[in-house]
Amino acid sequence: MEPSSIPGALAAFRDAQYRVAEKISALQSLQIREWAEDPVSGETAQQFAERTNGGDAASALACLTGYEKQLTAACDALQRSYDAYMLVEGDNTARWGMHDNGK
């Protein structure tokens, strides 16, 4: 990856992370009700709740939370790479400036 493309990639990953976090928040506050107040709708609501917010690793909430962690790791790695690049470039610029000022 070209160092100059890191800020754009970082912005895209942070945007995705923000949108996933919003979905997680919405999912956590989702109220699943028995719409017909009968055994069938009760069982359906229970199964839907388990598949969306359940503690199971295959639930939508668990999958989105895992994805958010991966996005966070990617953002952190991109930021570290960019910071390291800027540090090196800053040092190089300072060194070249010292040489140019001596002429």
SVG drawing of the C-alpha trace seen along z (x, -y; Angstrom):
<svg xmlns="http://www.w3.org/2000/svg" viewBox="-53 -28 80 50">
<polyline fill="none" stroke="black" stroke-width="0.4" points="0.0,0.0 1.3,-3.5 1.7,-5.5 -0.3,-8.4 -3.3,-6.1 -3.4,-5.2 -5.5,-8.2 -8.2,-7.3 -8.2,-3.6 -8.3,-4.6 -11.3,-6.9 -13.1,-4.1 -12.4,-1.5 -13.5,-4.0 -16.7,-4.7 -17.4,-1.0 -16.6,-0.6 -19.0,-3.4 -21.8,-2.0 -21.3,1.5 -21.3,0.0 -24.6,-1.7 -26.1,1.6 -24.9,3.3 -26.5,0.6 -29.8,0.9 -29.7,4.7 -29.0,4.5 -32.0,2.3 -34.4,4.3 -37.6,5.3 -38.9,8.6 -42.5,9.2 -45.1,11.8 -47.2,10.0 -50.3,12.3 -49.9,13.4 -50.3,17.0 -48.0,20.0 -46.8,19.8 -45.9,16.2 -44.3,16.7 -42.1,19.5 -41.2,17.5 -40.3,14.4 -38.1,16.5 -36.3,18.1 -35.8,14.7 -34.4,13.2 -32.0,16.1 -30.7,15.7 -30.3,12.0 -29.2,11.3 -28.6,14.7 -25.3,15.7 -24.6,18.1 -21.5,17.4 -23.7,17.6 -26.1,14.9 -26.2,11.7 -25.0,9.7 -22.0,12.0 -21.1,11.8 -21.4,8.0 -19.4,7.7 -16.6,9.9 -16.6,7.9 -16.4,4.6 -13.3,6.0 -11.7,6.9 -12.4,3.4 -10.9,1.9 -7.8,4.0 -7.5,2.9 -7.9,-0.8 -5.3,-0.5 -2.8,1.2 -3.4,-1.5 -3.0,-4.3 0.3,-2.7 1.6,-2.4 0.7,-6.0 2.2,-7.3 5.4,-5.4 5.5,-6.7 5.0,-10.2 7.7,-9.9 10.2,-8.6 9.2,-11.2 9.4,-14.0 12.9,-12.8 13.9,-12.7 12.5,-16.1 14.4,-17.5 17.6,-15.8 17.3,-17.1 16.5,-20.6 19.7,-20.5 21.7,-19.7 19.9,-22.3 20.5,-25.0 24.2,-24.3 24.6,-25.3"/>
</svg>
